[in-house]
C-alpha cells in the first residue's frame, strides 16, 4: 500500500539528528531514488522575512543542509529560493539569506537564488489563477522540493506546504493578489492553483520547532519534534492540520483541496507511516481561520441578509493594533493592499469598511503590534 504521509521524531536541529530524521521520513516514500545525476533540483523554502532560525518563522538551515548533502551525493545540483514580502531584489534577499542562516546551505553544496527576473504563467485548468506572474528561477528546475515550515497564519489558520507556494509570487506583487482575491475561499483556491501548477516532486515539513500564536512571523516558537514528508502537499497539510488541532474544513486551502477531490475529508483516511497521534500538540495556540465560504444562514430574503451581516460582523476575526507595541514604522500602511490603514498621530488607524482582512499588516509587522482579534461574540460562543 502506498504511503500518503510519513512522519518521524526529530527532537533537535543537531546535524546527525536531522540527517537520521530525513533518511527515515523519506524511506517509506521511496527515498531519493528518483534523483539522477545531472538533475537540477530547486528547493522552495519558506523565507517569509529576515528572521533568525531560532525564531521559527523560516525553514531551518540545519535540515536544509542535510537534504542538500543527500541530493548532491546523488549527483544533483541544488538551488534554494523564495520571494519574501517586500522588494524582490538582491539587497533584500541577501539580508534575508544572511539573517535566516542560508549561507550554511552554500557551504553544504547548494546555490542561493540570485535571479530576480519574473515569468508569466498561463494555467487554463486553474480555478482562480489562470494567469499569474512568478519568480523565474523556478524554470531552472528539473524537480521542485517544497520544504515548508509549520506555523499558524492570520488569514489561512495554518501555513505549511501549500501556502508555501504563495512565495512564488514576486514580493511586491503579493499585496495585489490579496486585493485581487479578497474572499478567503478565492484566495485559498489561488494558492492551490499555484501548488497544482508547479507540482512539487517531494514535500517536506520542518515541524521540529513550529510557530504558535500570532503567526506566521510574530508568534512564539513551539517544540513539536517532528519531520514529515509526502508526495502531495495537500495530504501533508491534512496530516499537519491534525497536529495543531484543526479539522480539514477549518483550513481554507484544505477546504479547497477537498472540493477539488485532491484529498479526503479527514487525516484518518490517509495511509500514514508513523504514529501521527503521538505528535499532536493538544494546547497549541492557534489563530481563528477565516471562513472559506460565505455565511449562508437565514435564506435569501432581507432578513437573511441582515442575519448574514450580523454573523459576519460578530464572528469574523480582524486585525487590531496594540498601540503600546507599535513603533510607528508605517510598514502596515505601506503593505496594505486595500489602503485601509492611515497613520494618525504616528500610529496606524484601520478603516474597517475598506479592510479586506488579508492580515498582511499582521504578517509583516516587525514588532508584532498587529494582532488577530476575535470579536467578543465569537469568543463567548467558543467557550
Secondary structure, DSSP 4 states (H G I P E B T S, - for coil): ---SEEEEE-----HHHHHHHHHHHHHTTTTTTT--TT-EEEEEE---SS--GGGTSS--HHHHHHHHHHHHHTT-EEEEE---SS--SHHHHHHHHHHHTTHHHHHHT-EE-----EEEEE-TT-SS-SEEEEEGGGGG-SEEEEEEEEEEETTTEEESTTGGGGGGS-GGGHHHHHHHT-SHHHHHHHHHHHHHHH--SEEEEEEEEEEESSTTTSSEEEEEEEEEEES-HHHHHHHHHHHHT--GGGSHHHHHHHHTTSS-SSGGGS-EES-GGGG--TT-----PPPSS---TT-SSHHHHHHHHHHHHHH--EEEE-TTT-----HHHHH-TT--EEEETTEEEE-TTT-----HHHHH-TTS-EEEE--HHHHHHT-
